[in-house]
Amino acid sequence: MNIGNYQSFYNLVKDDLPVIAGPMGDCIRNVASICNCKKEQKQKKSNECNIMYIDFVKKNGEALKEYFATKTSDAELLFNHDTHHYVLRLQLR
């Protein structure tokens, strides 16, 4: 399974891990509420969400390996940001 960005990660964990969902969910909702006409502001908030996602995965990914194994039947979970920048690879099986 590939998680390509902060929004995909949030969608994977939002119902199970309220500690993550709270700040990241707030960030994602804020990005969505910013008018597309304010591209610079929207991009800045998106980058903030991305940093939260990357930091969390790098710091906690290994510790949550068993949890992630319950979210997919795939043998591997690959975390990226902006779809193609590597963050972490977990062998789940």
Beta strands, then each sheet from edge to edge (+ up, - down):
strand 1: 2-3
strand 2: 76-81
strand 3: 85-91
sheet 1: 1+ 2+ 3-
end
